[in-house]
Each structure stands twice: as structure tokens, then as C-alpha cells.
Amino acid sequence: MPIKLQADIYLMPPKKYHTGPKRALIASGEIRLTTKSETDNLIKGIKDGMSKIIWHDDAQIVELNVRKFYSEQP
């Protein structure tokens, strides 16, 4: 069975973003994570963790949409 996977990933912002103005930009979604390798690693963990539980094999995934956000409550 083909599967569409959408994942919203929320991670703590780095310390350099712990100022009032930066927090407001994070809350509005104007400052987002931009590292590619992190996305690949995070989605791999999600896919591996759901294998044999949600689907038989992650090869069933035919569509993948991943969004990364900073959040004070990841």
C-alpha cells in the first residue's frame, strides 16, 4: 500500500537565538532550521522507528514532506 508521510519536526533553537527579538521571529516561523543533513538524519529515525509498526517497509513511502521548526517546546 502506498503511503504519504508528512512530518513536522520541532527542535530547540540554539543559544544564539535566545534573545527576545529572535524568539519572536522563531514563534512566527521566520527563523527556521536550514541544515540538510539534519533533516535526512531526523526523517531516517522516524521512518526506521515506524517500520513494522505503521508500515511493513519504508519503501512503501511514495510521497514525503518534512518541515523543520525551532520551538521552545520541542
Beta strands, then each sheet from edge to edge (+ up, - down):
strand 1: 3-11
strand 2: 61-70
sheet 1: 1+ 2+
end
